[in-house]
Amino acid sequence: MADLTTSYMGLRLKNPVVASASPLSNTLDGIRRLEDAGVSAVVMYSLFEEQIYFQSFYIDYCLSHGVDSYAESQSYFPEMRDYNVGPDDYLQLIRDAKAAVNIPVIGSLNGATQGGWVEYARLIEQAGADALELNVYFIPANPHVTGEAVERRYIEILRAVKRAVSIPVAMKLSPYFSSVGDVARRLVDEGADALVLFNRFYQPDIDIDNLEVTPRLAFSQSHELRLPLCWVAILYGELLTDFAVTTGVHSCGDVLKSLMAGAKVAMMASELLQNGVGRAGQILEELELWMAEREYVSVKQMIGSMSRTNVADPSAFERANYMKMLASYRPRH
């Protein structure tokens, strides 16, 4: 039987399939179901910066003002009480999950400024999380914000959190940098234990009937895997850190490609949300069968085997591949 074990941020995992942050890890029952389905680790549903601010604002206002005098101010915050567990409940869920499951539990913080990140990073560590994933979800809508300022924000957040905790810290990146490789290198220099590629920004849509800007949740699709695959394959061997592929992981083939590009783990959420957590077990069975048929002894054997440093034609990950793709197209009519 093939050895499916891998390591990620120093954590020994029984296989490379990890459940990324999603509503599935929002409850203890959901986390238990993910473990039963076979995933090797769970990234907790994100604790949002706005939730931290909301709780602090709410407590401060209740202590210093009349209970009926702050309704308008409250309207500036999203309906966080209905959206997700609050900061205190989030910490308790980590404690409960650590007591209930045997797989690593990875906390997740989502925000755009340093804010309460450092404090809650410490609290997440104290609650028992095995590691922490930082998801800097920042859209620089102000045209006067420079690219350097955006990059500096990522660096400063990571630096502050790394100084505050001793557990491993992963940084989840977006692909929207002028030089993804340079930003990745600077984050590794600041101590990032892993890079998670890539975050999906959920763009709003326009309701043309009601003339409203509305949120539209769209699940990822397998073709979206190509972008993180490309960058993991380019950065593998260049940076001394672990890589995780997320976005577009839906099948056994997607997991295999992620590993061959250089990722230690493949993270999935959309597939499990759409088709049930049992898909994780099916994918792992297919992975074992594929490896046995091709006489792979272990997962470690394939990690990075198709990265830019290991393929016969490294230019396939660069501009030459663009030209080849265009030249290969033949119109049907």
PAZAPA-4460 file (N, C-alpha, C; in steps of 0.05 Angstrom, whole numbers, plus 32768, in hexadecimal, padded with zeros to 4 digits):
% residues 333
    n_x    n_y    n_z   ca_x   ca_y   ca_z    c_x    c_y    c_z   seq   type   mol
   8011   7FE8   8000   8000   8000   8000   8012   8019   8000     1      M     A
   800B   802C   7FEF   801B   8045   7FED   8019   8055   8007     2      A     A
   802E   8063   800D   802F   8075   8024   8024   8090   801C     3      D     A
   800D   8098   8028   8001   80B1   8021   8009   80C8   8033     4      L     A
   8019   80C2   8047   8020   80D7   805B   8030   80EE   804E     5      T     A
   802C   8105   8059   803B   811D   8051   8040   812E   8069     6      T     A
   804F   8143   8066   8053   8156   807C   804C   8172   8072     7      S     A
   8040   8182   8083   8038   819D   807B   803D   81AF   8093     8      Y     A
   804F   81C2   8090   8056   81D5   80A6   8060   81C5   80BF     9      M     A
   806D   81AF   80BA   8077   81A0   80D1   8062   818D   80DC    10      G     A
   804A   818D   80D2   8035   817B   80DC   8035   8162   80CB    11      L     A
   8036   814B   80D8   8035   8131   80CA   8018   812A   80C3    12      R     A
   8012   8128   80AA   7FF6   8123   80A1   7FF4   8107   8095    13      L     A
   7FDD   80FA   8098   7FDA   80DF   808F   7FD6   80DE   8071    14      K     A
   7FCF   80F4   8064   7FCC   80F6   8047   7FCD   8113   803F    15      N     A
   7FCE   8119   8025   7FD1   8134   801C   7FB6   8144   8018    16      P     A
   7F9F   8138   801F   7F86   8146   801A   7F7D   8154   8034    17      V     A
   7F7C   816F   8032   7F75   8180   8049   7F5B   818F   8042    18      V     A
   7F4A   8191   8056   7F31   81A1   8053   7F38   81BE   8057    19      A     A
   7F34   81CF   8043   7F3A   81EB   8047   7F22   81F9   8054    20      S     A
   7F26   8212   805C   7F12   8220   806B   7EF8   8222   805C    21      A     A
   7EE2   8219   8069   7EC8   821A   805D   7EB3   8216   8073    22      S     A
   7E99   8219   806D   7E85   8214   8081   7E86   81F8   808D    23      P     A
   7E93   81E5   8080   7E94   81CA   808A   7EA3   81C9   80A5    24      L     A
   7EB5   81DC   80A9   7EC5   81DC   80C2   7EBA   81F1   80D6    25      S     A
   7EA1   81F8   80D2   7E95   820D   80E3   7E88   8201   80FC    26      N     A
   7E86   81E6   80FD   7E7A   81D9   8114   7E8B   81C0   811B    27      T     A
   7E88   81B8   8134   7E97   81A0   813D   7E8E   8188   812D    28      L     A
   7E74   8185   8128   7E6B   816E   8118   7E77   816E   80FC    29      D     A
   7E79   8186   80F0   7E85   8187   80D6   7EA2   817F   80D6    30      G     A
   7EB1   8187   80EA   7ECD   8180   80EC   7ED0   8162   80F0    31      I     A
   7EBF   8156   8101   7EBF   8139   8105   7EBA   812A   80EA    32      R     A
   7EA6   8134   80DB   7E9F   8127   80C2   7EB7   8129   80AE    33      R     A
   7EC5   813F   80AE   7EDC   8141   809D   7EF2   812D   80A4    34      L     A
   7EF7   812A   80BE   7F0A   8116   80C7   7F01   80FA   80BF    35      E     A
   7EE8   80F4   80C3   7EDD   80D9   80BC   7EDF   80D4   809E    36      D     A
   7EDD   80E9   808E   7EDF   80E6   8071   7EFB   80E1   8068    37      A     A
   7F0F   80E6   8079   7F2A   80DF   8071   7F3E   80F6   806E    38      G     A
   7F34   8110   8070   7F47   8126   806C   7F5C   8125   8082    39      V     A
   7F74   812F   807C   7F8A   812C   808F   7F8D   8144   80A2    40      S     A
   7F80   815A   809B   7F80   8172   80AC   7F68   8184   80A4    41      A     A
   7F61   8195   80B6   7F4A   81A7   80B1   7F53   81C4   80B6    42      V     A
   7F4F   81D5   80A2   7F52   81F2   80A6   7F37   81FD   80B0    43      V     A
   7F37   8209   80C7   7F1F   8213   80D2   7F12   8228   80C0    44      M     A
   7EF8   822A   80C3   7EE9   8240   80B6   7EF5   825B   80C0    45      Y     A
   7EF9   826E   80AF   7F09   8286   80B7   7EFB   8297   80CC    46      S     A
   7F0B   82A1   80DE   7F03   82B6   80F0   7F09   82D0   80E2    47      L     A
   7EF5   82E1   80DE   7EF9   82F9   80CE   7F00   8311   80E0    48      F     A
   7F11   8322   80D5   7F19   833B   80E3   7F00   834B   80EB    49      E     A
   7EEC   834B   80DA   7ED3   835B   80E0   7EC5   834F   80F9    50      E     A
   7EC7   8335   80FD   7EBA   8329   8115   7EC8   8332   812E    51      Q     A
   7EE3   8334   812D   7EF2   833D   8144   7EEB   835A   814A    52      I     A
   7EEA   836B   8135   7EE2   8387   813A   7EC6   8389   8144    53      Y     A
   7EB4   8379   8139   7E98   837A   8141   7E95   8374   815F    54      F     A
   7EA3   835F   8168   7EA1   8357   8184   7EAC   836D   8196    55      Q     A
   7EC3   8378   818E   7ECF   838D   819E   7EBD   83A6   819F    56      S     A
   7EB2   83AD   8188   7EA1   83C4   8186   7E88   83C0   8196    57      F     A
   7E7C   83A9   8194   7E63   83A3   81A2   7E67   83A4   81C0    58      Y     A
   7E7C   8398   81CA   7E81   8398   81E7   7E86   83B4   81F1    59      I     A
   7E97   83C3   81E3   7E9D   83DE   81EB   7E84   83F0   81EC    60      D     A
   7E74   83ED   81D7   7E5C   83FE   81D6   7E48   83F7   81EC    61      Y     A
   7E45   83DD   81F2   7E32   83D5   8206   7E3B   83DF   8222    62      C     A
   7E55   83E1   8226   7E5F   83E9   8240   7E5E   8407   8243    63      L     A
   7E5D   8416   822D   7E60   8433   8230   7E47   8443   8226    64      S     A
   7E33   8435   821B   7E1C   8443   8210   7E02   8435   8217    65      H     A
   7DEC   8443   8213   7DD2   8437   8217   7DCD   8421   8202    66      G     A
   7DBE   840C   8209   7DBB   83F5   81F8   7DAA   83FC   81DF    67      V     A
   7D9C   8412   81DF   7D8B   8418   81C8   7D96   842E   81B6    68      D     A
   7DAF   8436   81BB   7DBA   844E   81AE   7DCE   8448   8198    69      S     A
   7DD3   842F   8191   7DE9   8429   817F   7DE0   841A   8166    70      Y     A
   7DC7   8419   8160   7DBD   8409   8149   7DCA   8411   812F    71      A     A
   7DCC   842C   812A   7DD7   8435   8111   7DF4   842E   810E    72      E     A
   7E04   8430   8124   7E20   8429   8123   7E23   840B   811D    73      S     A
   7E11   83FB   8128   7E13   83DE   8124   7E10   83D8   8107    74      Q     A
   7E01   83E8   80F8   7DFB   83E2   80DC   7E13   83E2   80CA    75      S     A
   7E29   83EE   80D4   7E41   83EF   80C4   7E4F   83D4   80C2    76      Y     A
   7E48   83C2   80D4   7E55   83A8   80D5   7E43   8393   80C6    77      F     A
   7E4F   8380   80B9   7E3F   836A   80AE   7E31   835B   80C4    78      P     A
   7E1D   834B   80BD   7E0E   833C   80D1   7E1F   8324   80DA    79      E     A
   7E34   832B   80EA   7E47   8316   80F2   7E3B   8302   8104    80      M     A
   7E27   830A   8114   7E1C   82F6   8127   7E0E   82E0   8118    81      R     A
   7E03   82E6   8101   7DF6   82D2   80F1   7E08   82C4   80DD    82      D     A
   7E20   82D1   80D8   7E31   82C7   80C3   7E42   82B0   80CC    83      Y     A
   7E4D   82B1   80E4   7E61   829D   80EB   7E64   829D   8109    84      N     A
   7E71   828A   8114   7E76   828A   8131   7E88   82A2   8138    85      V     A
   7E83   82AE   814F   7E92   82C5   8158   7EAE   82BD   8162    86      G     A
   7EBF   82D1   8169   7EDA   82CA   8172   7EDB   82B7   8189    87      P     A
   7ECB   82BB   819E   7ECC   82A9   81B5   7EC3   828D   81AD    88      D     A
   7EAD   828B   819E   7EA3   8271   8195   7EB8   8263   8183    89      D     A
   7EC6   8273   8173   7EDA   8268   8161   7EF0   825B   8171    90      Y     A
   7EF9   8268   8186   7F0E   825D   8196   7F05   8243   81A5    91      L     A
   7EEC   8244   81AD   7EE1   822C   81BB   7EDE   8215   81A7    92      Q     A
   7ED7   821B   818E   7ED5   8206   817A   7EF0   81F9   8175    93      L     A
   7F05   8208   8175   7F20   81FD   8172   7F26   81EA   818A    94      I     A
   7F20   81F3   81A2   7F24   81E2   81B9   7F15   81C8   81B7    95      R     A
   7EFB   81CA   81B0   7EEA   81B2   81AD   7EF4   81A0   8197    96      D     A
   7EFD   81AC   8181   7F06   819B   816A   7F20   818C   8172    97      A     A
   7F32   819A   8180   7F4B   818C   8188   7F45   8175   819B    98      K     A
   7F30   8177   81AA   7F29   8161   81BD   7F1A   814B   81AF    99      A     A
   7F0E   8151   8198   7EFD   813E   818B   7F09   812F   8174   100      A     A
   7F1D   813A   8166   7F29   812E   814F   7F47   8129   8152   101      V     A
   7F52   8118   8141   7F6E   8111   8143   7F7F   811E   812D   102      N     A
   7F72   812C   811B   7F81   8139   8105   7F87   8156   810D   103      I     A
   7F9C   8161   8101   7FA3   817D   8107   7F8C   8191   8101   104      P     A
   7F8A   81A5   8112   7F76   81BA   810E   7F85   81D4   810A   105      V     A
   7F80   81E0   80F3   7F8E   81F9   80EB   7F7B   8210   80ED   106      I     A
   7F82   8224   80FD   7F72   823C   8100   7F74   824D   80E7   107      G     A
   7F61   825F   80E2   7F61   8270   80CB   7F58   828C   80D2   108      S     A
   7F68   82A0   80CC   7F61   82BC   80D0   7F5F   82C9   80B5   109      L     A
   7F49   82D8   80B1   7F44   82E6   8098   7F41   8304   809D   110      N     A
   7F51   8314   8090   7F4F   8330   8094   7F60   8340   8081   111      G     A
   7F62   835A   8086   7F71   836C   8074   7F84   837E   8082   112      A     A
   7F82   8381   809C   7F95   8392   80AB   7FA0   8383   80C3   113      T     A
   7FB4   838E   80D0   7FBF   8380   80E7   7FAB   837D   80FE   114      Q     A
   7F9C   8392   8103   7F85   8390   8115   7F89   837D   812D   115      G     A
   7F75   836B   8130   7F76   8358   8146   7F83   833E   813F   116      G     A
   7F92   833D   8129   7F9E   8324   8120   7FB1   8319   8135   117      W     A
   7FC2   832A   813F   7FD7   831F   8151   7FCA   8314   816B   118      V     A
   7FB7   8323   8176   7FAA   8319   818F   7F9C   82FF   8189   119      E     A
   7F8D   82FD   8174   7F7E   82E5   816F   7F8F   82CE   8164   120      Y     A
   7FA5   82D5   8158   7FB8   82BF   8151   7FC2   82B2   816A   121      A     A
   7FC8   82C2   817F   7FD1   82B6   8199   7FBB   82A5   81A5   122      R     A
   7FA2   82B0   81A4   7F8C   82A1   81B0   7F86   8287   81A1   123      L     A
   7F89   8288   8187   7F85   826F   8177   7F9A   825B   817F   124      I     A
   7FB2   8264   8182   7FC8   8252   818B   7FC1   8246   81A6   125      E     A
   7FB9   8257   81B9   7FB3   824F   81D4   7F9B   823B   81D5   126      Q     A
   7F89   823E   81C1   7F72   822C   81C0   7F7A   8210   81B7   127      A     A
   7F92   820D   81AC   7F9C   81F3   81A5   7FA0   81EE   8187   128      G     A
   7F9C   8202   8176   7F9F   81FE   815A   7FBC   81F5   8154   129      A     A
   7FBE   81E3   8140   7FD8   81D8   8139   7FE8   81EB   8127   130      D     A
   7FDA   81FC   8119   7FE7   820F   8107   7FD3   8225   8101   131      A     A
   7FDB   8239   80F2   7FCA   8250   80EC   7FCD   8258   80CF   132      L     A
   7FB7   825D   80C2   7FB7   8266   80A6   7FAE   8283   80A6   133      E     A
   7FBE   8295   809A   7FB7   82B1   8097   7FAC   82B6   807B   134      L     A
   7F94   82C1   807A   7F87   82C6   8060   7F83   82E4   805E   135      N     A
   7F96   82F2   8051   7F94   830F   804E   7F83   8315   8036   136      V     A
   7F6A   831B   803C   7F56   8320   8026   7F54   833E   8023   137      Y     A
   7F65   834A   8013   7F66   8367   8010   7F64   836E   7FF3   138      F     A
   7F4F   837E   7FEC   7F4C   8388   7FD1   7F52   83A6   7FD2   139      I     A
   7F69   83AE   7FC6   7F71   83CA   7FC6   7F60   83DB   7FB4   140      P     A
   7F48   83E2   7FBD   7F35   83F1   7FAC   7F3E   840E   7FA8   141      A     A
   7F4E   8418   7FBA   7F58   8434   7FB8   7F6E   8435   7FA3   142      N     A
   7F6B   8444   7F8D   7F7F   8444   7F78   7F9A   8451   7F80   143      P     A
   7F9B   845D   7F98   7FB3   8469   7FA1   7FC4   8456   7FB2   144      H     A
   7FBA   843E   7FB7   7FC9   842A   7FC6   7FDC   841C   7FB2   145      V     A
   7FF5   841C   7FB8   8009   8411   7FA6   800B   83F3   7FAA   146      T     A
   8017   83E6   7F96   801C   83C9   7F98   802E   83C3   7FAF   147      G     A
   8042   83D3   7FB3   8055   83CF   7FC9   8047   83D1   7FE4   148      E     A
   8033   83E3   7FE7   8025   83E6   8000   8014   83CC   8005   149      A     A
   8009   83C1   7FF0   7FF9   83A8   7FF3   800B   8392   7FFC   150      V     A
   8022   838F   7FEF   8034   837A   7FF7   803F   837D   8013   151      E     A
   8044   8396   801B   804E   839C   8036   803A   8393   804B   152      R     A
   8021   8397   8044   800C   838F   8057   800D   8371   805E   153      R     A
   8011   8361   8049   8013   8344   804D   802C   833E   805F   154      Y     A
   8042   834A   8058   805B   8345   8067   8057   834D   8084   155      I     A
   804C   8364   808A   804A   836E   80A5   8037   835D   80B6   156      E     A
   8021   8354   80A9   800F   8343   80B8   801C   8328   80C0   157      I     A
   802A   831C   80AC   8038   8303   80B2   804D   8307   80C8   158      L     A
   805C   831D   80C5   8072   8322   80D9   8067   8325   80F5   159      R     A
   8051   8333   80F8   8045   8338   8112   803A   831E   811E   160      A     A
   802E   830D   810D   8022   82F4   8117   8039   82E0   811E   161      V     A
   804D   82DF   810E   8063   82CC   8113   8071   82D3   812D   162      K     A
   8072   82ED   8134   807F   82F5   814D   806D   82ED   8165   163      R     A
   8053   82EA   8160   8041   82E6   8176   803B   82C9   817D   164      A     A
   8040   82B6   816A   8039   829A   816E   8051   8288   8168   165      V     A
   804F   8270   8172   8064   825C   816D   805B   8246   815A   166      S     A
   8041   8244   8155   8036   8230   8143   803D   8238   8126   167      I     A
   803D   8225   8114   8043   822B   80F8   802E   823E   80EC   168      P     A
   8036   824F   80DA   8024   8263   80CE   8026   8261   80AF   169      V     A
   800F   825D   80A2   800E   825D   8085   8002   8277   807C   170      A     A
   800B   8281   8065   7FFF   8299   8059   7FF1   8291   803F   171      M     A
   7FD7   8298   803E   7FC7   8292   8027   7FC8   82AB   8014   172      K     A
   7FD2   82A7   7FFC   7FD7   82BD   7FE9   7FC1   82BF   7FD4   173      L     A
   7FBF   82D7   7FC9   7FB0   82DA   7FB0   7FC3   82DA   7F99   174      S     A
   7FBA   82D6   7F81   7FCC   82D6   7F6A   7FD0   82F2   7F5E   175      P     A
   7FC5   8307   7F6A   7FC4   8321   7F5E   7FDB   8333   7F66   176      Y     A
   7FF3   8329   7F65   800B   8339   7F6A   801A   833C   7F4F   177      F     A
   8028   8352   7F4C   8038   8356   7F34   804E   8342   7F32   178      S     A
   8058   8339   7F4A   806D   8324   7F4B   8066   8311   7F62   179      S     A
   8058   82FC   7F5B   8050   82E9   7F6F   8068   82DC   7F7C   180      V     A
   807D   82D7   7F6D   8095   82CA   7F77   80A3   82DB   7F8C   181      G     A
   80A5   82F5   7F86   80B2   8307   7F99   80A3   8309   7FB3   182      D     A
   8089   830C   7FB2   8079   830D   7FCB   807B   82F3   7FDA   183      V     A
   807B   82DD   7FCC   807E   82C3   7FD9   8099   82C1   7FE7   184      A     A
   80AE   82C9   7FD9   80C9   82C8   7FE5   80CA   82D9   7FFE   185      R     A
   80BF   82F1   7FFE   80C0   8303   8015   80B0   82F8   802C   186      R     A
   809B   82EB   8027   808B   82DE   803C   809A   82C7   8049   187      L     A
   80A8   82B7   8038   80B8   82A1   8042   80CF   82AC   8053   188      V     A
   80DB   82C2   804A   80F0   82CF   8059   80E7   82D8   8075   189      D     A
   80CD   82DF   8077   80C1   82E8   8090   80B8   82D0   80A1   190      E     A
   80BC   82B8   8097   80B6   82A1   80A8   809D   8291   80A1   191      G     A
   8090   8297   808A   8078   8287   8083   807F   826A   8082   192      A     A
   8071   8259   8091   8076   823D   8091   8069   822F   8079   193      D     A
   8056   823C   806C   804A   8231   8054   803D   8248   8045   194      A     A
   803B   8244   802B   802C   8256   801A   8015   8247   800E   195      L     A
   7FFD   8252   8010   7FE4   8245   8005   7FDC   8255   7FEC   196      V     A
   7FDC   8247   7FD5   7FD7   8254   7FBB   7FBE   8248   7FAE   197      L     A
   7FAA   8257   7FA8   7FA6   8273   7FAC   7F8B   8278   7FB9   198      F     A
   7F89   8290   7FC5   7F6F   829A   7FCF   7F5D   82A2   7FB8   199      N     A
   7F43   829D   7FBB   7F30   82A6   7FA7   7F21   82BE   7FB1   200      R     A
   7F23   82D4   7FA2   7F14   82EC   7FAA   7EF8   82E9   7F9E   201      F     A
   7EE4   82EB   7FAF   7EC8   82E7   7FA5   7EBD   8302   7F9B   202      Y     A
   7EBD   8305   7F81   7EB5   831E   7F75   7E96   8321   7F77   203      Q     A
   7E8D   8339   7F7C   7E70   833E   7F7C   7E64   833E   7F60   204      P     A
   7E4A   833B   7F5F   7E3C   833B   7F45   7E28   8353   7F46   205      D     A
   7E1D   8359   7F2F   7E09   836F   7F2D   7DEE   8363   7F26   206      I     A
   7DDA   8369   7F37   7DBE   8361   7F31   7DB2   8377   7F20   207      D     A
   7DAE   8371   7F06   7DA5   8386   7EF3   7D87   838C   7EF6   208      I     A
   7D78   837A   7F04   7D5C   837F   7F08   7D57   8391   7F20   209      D     A
   7D65   838C   7F36   7D62   839B   7F4F   7D77   83B1   7F52   210      N     A
   7D8A   83B2   7F3F   7D9F   83C6   7F40   7DAE   83C5   7F5A   211      L     A
   7DB8   83AE   7F61   7DC7   83AA   7F7A   7DE0   839A   7F74   212      E     A
   7DF4   83A0   7F84   7E0D   8390   7F83   7E09   8379   7F97   213      V     A
   7E0B   8361   7F8D   7E04   834A   7F9E   7E1B   8336   7F9F   214      T     A
   7E1E   8328   7FB5   7E32   8313   7FB6   7E29   82FA   7FA7   215      P     A
   7E3B   82ED   7F99   7E35   82D4   7F8B   7E4A   82C0   7F92   216      R     A
   7E42   82AC   7FA1   7E56   8297   7FA8   7E58   8283   7F91   217      L     A
   7E70   8280   7F87   7E75   826D   7F71   7E8A   8259   7F7B   218      A     A
   7E84   823F   7F79   7E97   822B   7F80   7EAE   822A   7F6C   219      F     A
   7EC5   8222   7F75   7EDC   821F   7F63   7ED7   8208   7F4F   220      S     A
   7EE6   8208   7F3A   7EE5   81F3   7F26   7F02   81E9   7F20   221      Q     A
   7F04   81D1   7F16   7F1E   81C5   7F13   7F31   81D6   7F01   222      S     A
   7F26   81E4   7EEE   7F38   81F3   7EDC   7F47   8209   7EEB   223      H     A
   7F3C   8212   7F02   7F49   8227   7F12   7F63   821C   7F1F   224      E     A
   7F67   8203   7F1F   7F7E   81F7   7F2B   7F98   81FF   7F1C   225      L     A
   7F96   8206   7F03   7FAD   820B   7EF2   7FBF   8222   7EFD   226      R     A
   7FB2   8237   7F07   7FC2   824E   7F10   7FD2   8246   7F29   227      L     A
   7FC7   823B   7F3E   7FD8   8233   7F55   7FEC   821E   7F4D   228      P     A
   7FE5   820B   7F3C   7FF8   81F7   7F33   8010   8204   7F26   229      L     A
   800C   8218   7F15   8022   8225   7F07   8035   8232   7F1B   230      C     A
   802A   8240   7F2F   803C   824F   7F41   8049   823D   7F56   231      W     A
   803B   8228   7F5F   8048   8215   7F71   805F   8207   7F62   232      V     A
   805B   81FF   7F49   8070   81F2   7F39   8087   8205   7F35   233      A     A
   8082   821F   7F32   8098   8232   7F2E   80A8   8237   7F47   234      I     A
   8099   8239   7F5E   80A7   8240   7F77   80B3   8229   7F86   235      L     A
   80A9   8210   7F80   80B4   81F9   7F8D   80D2   81F6   7F87   236      Y     A
   80E2   81F2   7F9C   80FF   81F0   7F98   810D   820B   7F9A   237      G     A
   80FE   8221   7F96   8109   823B   7F98   8107   8247   7FB4   238      E     A
   80F1   8240   7FC1   80EC   824A   7FDC   80EA   8233   7FF0   239      L     A
   80F7   8237   8007   80F7   8222   801B   80DE   8225   802E   240      L     A
   80C8   821C   8024   80AF   821D   8033   809D   8207   8028   241      T     A
   8087   8202   8036   8074   81EE   802C   805F   81FD   801B   242      D     A
   8054   81EE   8008   803F   81F9   7FF7   8025   81E9   7FFA   243      F     A
   800F   81F7   7FF9   7FF5   81EB   7FF8   7FE6   81F6   7FE0   244      A     A
   7FD9   81E4   7FD1   7FC9   81ED   7FBA   7FAC   81EE   7FC3   245      V     A
   7F9F   8204   7FBE   7F82   8206   7FC3   7F75   8214   7FAB   246      T     A
   7F5C   8211   7FA8   7F4D   821B   7F91   7F4F   8208   7F79   247      T     A
   7F38   81FB   7F73   7F38   81E9   7F5C   7F3F   81CC   7F61   248      G     A
   7F41   81C5   7F7B   7F48   81A9   7F81   7F2D   8199   7F84   249      V     A
   7F27   8188   7F70   7F0D   817B   7F70   7F10   815D   7F6C   250      H     A
   7F27   8153   7F64   7F29   8136   7F5D   7F43   812B   7F65   251      S     A
   7F46   8111   7F62   7F60   8103   7F67   7F75   810F   7F55   252      C     A
   7F6E   8113   7F3C   7F82   811F   7F29   7F8B   813A   7F32   253      G     A
   7F79   814A   7F3D   7F80   8165   7F47   7F94   8163   7F5F   254      D     A
   7F8F   814F   7F70   7FA2   814B   7F87   7FBD   8143   7F7C   255      V     A
   7FBE   8130   7F69   7FD7   8127   7F5E   7FE6   813D   7F51   256      L     A
   7FD9   814E   7F42   7FE6   8164   7F34   7FF2   8178   7F49   257      K     A
   7FE3   817C   7F5F   7FEC   818F   7F73   8006   8184   7F80   258      S     A
   8007   816B   7F86   801F   815F   7F91   8036   8160   7F7E   259      L     A
   8031   8158   7F65   8047   8158   7F51   8052   8174   7F4C   260      M     A
   8041   8188   7F4F   804A   81A4   7F4B   805D   81AC   7F62   261      A     A
   8058   81A0   7F7A   806A   81A7   7F91   805B   81AC   7FAB   262      G     A
   8041   81A9   7FAB   8032   81AE   7FC4   8034   8196   7FD7   263      A     A
   8035   819C   7FF0   8035   8186   8004   8018   817C   8009   264      K     A
   8005   818E   8005   7FE9   8187   8009   7FD8   8194   7FF4   265      V     A
   7FC1   8188   7FEF   7FAC   8194   7FDD   7F94   8199   7FEE   266      A     A
   7F8A   81B2   7FEE   7F74   81BA   7FFF   7F5B   81BC   7FEE   267      M     A
   7F45   81B1   7FF9   7F2C   81B3   7FEB   7F15   81BB   7FFC   268      M     A
   7F02   81C9   7FF0   7EE9   81D2   7FFE   7ED1   81CF   7FEC   269      A     A
   7ED3   81DB   7FD4   7EBC   81DB   7FC2   7EB2   81BF   7FBB   270      S     A
   7EC4   81AD   7FB6   7EBD   8191   7FAF   7EAD   8184   7FC6   271      E     A
   7EB7   8189   7FDF   7EAA   817D   7FF6   7E8F   818A   7FFC   272      L     A
   7E8D   81A4   7FF7   7E73   81B2   7FFB   7E5F   81A9   7FE7   273      L     A
   7E68   81A5   7FCE   7E55   819F   7FB9   7E4D   8181   7FB9   274      Q     A
   7E60   8170   7FBE   7E5B   8153   7FBB   7E5E   8142   7FD4   275      N     A
   7E61   8150   7FEB   7E62   8142   8005   7E7E   813C   800E   276      G     A
   7E82   813A   8028   7E9D   8135   8033   7EA7   811A   802C   277      V     A
   7E95   8107   8024   7E9E   80ED   801C   7EB0   80EC   8004   278      G     A
   7EB0   8102   7FF5   7EC1   8104   7FDD   7EDE   8102   7FE5   279      R     A
   7EE5   810B   7FFD   7F01   810A   8006   7F0B   80ED   8006   280      A     A
   7EFA   80DC   8012   7F02   80BF   8013   7F04   80B3   7FF8   281      G     A
   7EF2   80BA   7FE6   7EF2   80AF   7FCB   7F0C   80B7   7FBC   282      Q     A
   7F13   80D1   7FC0   7F2B   80DB   7FB3   7F44   80CD   7FBE   283      I     A
   7F45   80C8   7FD7   7F5C   80BA   7FE3   7F5E   809D   7FD9   284      L     A
   7F47   8090   7FD6   7F47   8075   7FCB   7F52   8075   7FAF   285      E     A
   7F49   8088   7F9F   7F53   808B   7F83   7F71   8091   7F83   286      E     A
   7F7A   80A1   7F96   7F96   80A8   7F98   7FA7   808F   7F9D   287      L     A
   7F9E   807F   7FB0   7FAD   8067   7FB6   7FAE   8054   7F9E   288      E     A
   7F97   8051   7F90   7F96   8040   7F79   7FA9   804A   7F63   289      L     A
   7FA8   8064   7F5E   7FB9   806F   7F49   7FD7   806A   7F4F   290      W     A
   7FDE   806E   7F69   7FFA   806B   7F70   8002   804D   7F6E   291      M     A
   7FF0   803B   7F76   7FF7   801F   7F75   7FFB   8016   7F58   292      A     A
   7FE9   801F   7F46   7FEB   8017   7F2A   8005   8021   7F1D   293      E     A
   800F   8037   7F27   8028   8042   7F1B   8040   803E   7F2C   294      R     A
   803D   802E   7F40   8053   8025   7F52   8060   803D   7F61   295      E     A
   8050   8050   7F69   805A   8065   7F7B   805A   805A   7F97   296      Y     A
   8070   805E   7FA5   8072   8054   7FC0   8066   8067   7FD4   297      V     A
   8069   8081   7FCF   8060   8095   7FE3   8058   80AF   7FD5   298      S     A
   8049   80BF   7FE3   8042   80D9   7FDA   805B   80EB   7FD7   299      V     A
   806D   80E8   7FEA   8086   80F8   7FEA   8095   80F4   7FD0   300      K     A
   8092   80DD   7FC4   80A1   80D7   7FAB   8098   80E9   7F94   301      Q     A
   807F   80F2   7F95   8075   8102   7F7E   8076   8120   7F83   302      M     A
   8079   8129   7F9C   8078   8145   7FA2   808E   8154   7F93   303      I     A
   8086   8167   7F83   8099   8177   7F73   80A5   8169   7F5B   304      G     A
   809B   8151   7F55   80A7   8142   7F3E   80A1   8150   7F23   305      S     A
   808C   8161   7F22   8086   816F   7F09   8089   818D   7F0D   306      M     A
   8099   8195   7F20   809E   81B2   7F24   80B1   81BC   7F0F   307      S     A
   80B4   81D6   7F0E   80C5   81E2   7EF9   80E2   81D8   7EFB   308      R     A
   80EB   81D3   7F14   8107   81CA   7F17   810C   81AD   7F0F   309      T     A
   80F6   819E   7F0C   80F9   8181   7F06   80EF   8178   7EEB   310      N     A
   80E2   8189   7EDC   80D8   8181   7EC2   80ED   8185   7EAD   311      V     A
   80EB   8177   7E97   80FF   8178   7E82   80FF   8194   7E74   312      A     A
   80E7   81A1   7E73   80E5   81BA   7E65   80DA   81CF   7E79   313      D     A
   80EA   81DD   7E89   80E1   81F1   7E9C   80D1   8208   7E8F   314      P     A
   80D7   820D   7E76   80C9   8223   7E68   80AB   821F   7E65   315      S     A
   80A3   8206   7E6A   8086   8200   7E68   8076   820F   7E7D   316      A     A
   8083   8219   7E92   8075   8228   7EA7   8078   8246   7EA2   317      F     A
   8085   824E   7E8C   808A   826A   7E87   807D   8273   7E6C   318      E     A
   8089   8287   7E60   807D   8293   7E48   807C   827F   7E30   319      R     A
   808E   826D   7E2F   808F   825A   7E18   8075   824A   7E17   320      A     A
   806A   8243   7E2F   8052   8233   7E2F   803A   8242   7E24   321      N     A
   803A   825D   7E28   8025   826E   7E1D   8025   826C   7DFE   322      Y     A
   803D   826D   7DF2   803F   826C   7DD5   8037   8250   7DCB   323      M     A
   803F   823B   7DD9   8038   8220   7DD1   801A   821C   7DD1   324      K     A
   800D   8226   7DE6   7FF0   8223   7DE8   7FE2   8230   7DD1   325      M     A
   7FEA   8249   7DCA   7FDE   8257   7DB4   7FE3   8248   7D99   326      L     A
   7FFB   823E   7D96   8002   8230   7D7D   7FF4   8216   7D7A   327      A     A
   7FEC   820A   7D91   7FE0   81EF   7D90   7FC2   81F0   7D89   328      S     A
   7FB6   8208   7D8A   7F99   8209   7D85   7F93   8206   7D67   329      Y     A
   7F7F   81F4   7D61   7F76   81F1   7D46   7F58   81F5   7D45   330      R     A
   7F4E   8209   7D35   7F32   820D   7D33   7F24   81F4   7D28   331      P     A
   7F0B   81EF   7D32   7EFC   81D7   7D29   7EF0   81DB   7D0E   332      R     A
   7EEC   81F4   7D06   7EDF   81F8   7CEC   7EF0   820B   7CDA   333      H     A
***
